[in-house]
């Protein structure tokens, strides 16, 4: 989490500048091209970051849950948001105004280091996603995502799908129909077992080689 390790006075300073916003399911938080006058953190619910193609197709770039910040990069260089953000479910977000947060960062080494660590982790995740979308076929992208969830959720061989399959298809650059066929094929091959949103990973090594 971005603010883990900060002292109580530092957390209190952050709380003083934070503004709580309730957002309905499917509501847009910001649009691509809007001026970034601050960044957000998910307090409850889930938020997707996405871009729309000229043909109207949505490509999800990230899905963020509780405790994860989003829209933070433009805050530091003053450019507009490079993508849009909307909620996948009824959510609550914290908004941190740019000028007040930058002032805190410049006088707080711990907070600055936390931001750097979080941005480095975010960059690595994004690089992996780009690699998956450009170098792997859809089965390989799905396998990589399931293995990522195992690590993210801290489970040994089981994951909980945190988004509807339609949204997952957008995240993986596929379609719901194609994704359903791949899930069925992986079940036939003995790689996974699916029970609702719970997916048992039966062959981790097999998934790594997809």
N, C-alpha and C positions, 0 to 999 in steps of 0.2 A: 504494500500500500504506500502511496506517495508520502503520507505524513507520518508513517511509523518511525519511532525513534525520536520524535520531537518532544521537547519538554512541555509541561503543562502551561507555562506562560506563553510559549510559542504557539501551542494549539489554541489558546485563548485569543491570541492576536489574530489567528486565521479565522476563528469563529466570528470575531467582530466585523470582519469584512465580507463574510459569506452571506449570500442571500438564498433563501430556500424557494424553490419553484416546484409546484405540482404540475405534472404534464399528463394529459390523457393518452390512452393507447393510440398509436398511429399519428400523434401530433408532432409536427416538425419543431425542433428546437432552434436550428439555424439552417439557412440555405447556403449552398456553395456560392461564393462570391460576395457574401455579406461581410461587412467590416468586423473584424474580431476585436471586440471591446472587452473581452474577458474569456475565461475558460470555465469548464464545468466538471463536476464529479457526480457519479451516480450514488445517490443515498438509498434509493429503493427502486427495484425494477430492472429493466434492460434497455439499452440504447444501441442503435445501429448507426454506423457511419457509412455513407454510400455515395456513389456517383451515378448519374443517369447518362446513358449514351444518347447520341443524336436520334437514334431510332426509338428511344423511350424505354430501353432495357436497363433495369437496375443492376448494379454490381456492388454488392456489400463489401466493404473494405475491412471493417472491424465490427465486433459486437462486444460491448462493454457491460459489466455487471457491477454490483455494489462495491464501492470503494475504489473504482477505477476512474481516473480523470480522462477527459476527452476535450478536443478543441484547444489544447494547450500550446501547440507549436506556433501558430500564428501570433500568439500573444507576445512572443519575444522578438519577432521581426516586423510586426505591425502590418503584415499583409492580410488580405481577406481570407476567410475560411476556404480551404481547397476542396472541400466536400460538404455534403449535407448531413444532418443528424436528425433522427426521429426515434420515437419510442416503439419498442416491440410489445410493451404492456404498460398499464398505468404505472407511472414512475414519479419519483421525487428526485430532483437534482439540486446540487449546490452550485451557485454561480459566484465566481471570484472575479471582481472587476480588475481589468488589466493594470491600471495605474497603481492601485493600492497593493496588488499582489507583487508587482515588480519592486515596489518600495520595500516590501517585507523581504524579498529575496536578496536584494542588494545589501541588507544589513544582517542577514542570517545565513551563515555558512552551512549549517545543518540542512536548512531547507533547500539551498542551492544544490548541495550534493545529492539530496533526495530526488530533486528534479532531474539531474544529470543521469542518475542511475535508472530512473523510470524511463527517460527518453531513450537510453541505450537499449534497454530491454524491449521497448516498443519498436525500435529500429530493427532489432534482430528478428522479432516476430513478423514485421512487415516484409523483410527480405526473404524469409522463409515462405511467406504467402506468394510473393512474386515468383519465386522459384517454382512453387507447386503449380501455379496457374500457367506458367510459360513452358515448363519442361516436362510436366507429368500429364498423363491422361486423367480423366475424371476418377477412375477407380483408385489411382495413386493419390489423388488429392484427398479423397475421402479417407483413405487409410492413414494418410499423414495427419489429417484433422483428428481422427479418433485417437491416434497416438499422442497428439498434442493435448487432447482433453484428459487423457490418463495422467499426464504430468501436471496439468493445470488443476485438476480436481483432487490430486493426491491419492488416487485409487490404484490398486495393483493391476487389475485386469477387468475393470468395469467402469463405464462412463454413463453419465446422464446427459442426454441431448438437451441443451439449454435453450434451443430455438426450434420453432416449427420446421418441418422438412422443406417447406417452400422457401423459407428464408435461408436455410442451410444450402439449398441448391444455388441460390443467388451468390452466397458467400464463396462457393466452390466453382462458380462460373459454369453452371450446368442448368438443367431443368428438373422440376419435381419428378417427371416421368422417368427420365434417365436415372436419376438418383435412386428411385424405387427399384428399378431393375438391378442396379449395382448392389444395393442392399440384399436383394433376393439372391443374386449370384454369390455374394460373399457368404451368405448363410449356407448355400448349397456346397460351397467349397470348405465349409467347416471353420471359417475364419472368425465368424461372429455368431452370436445368438441374440435375437431382438425380442424384448418384451416391453411394448409400449415405448417409453422414452429411455428405458434402461437397455444398454447394449453391453453384453458380455463379450470380451475379447478373448477368444479361444486360442488363437495362434498369433502371438505378438510378432514372432519372427516372420511369419508369412505376410503379415500386414506391412512390415518394414520393407519387404521385397516387392511390393506391388508397384 
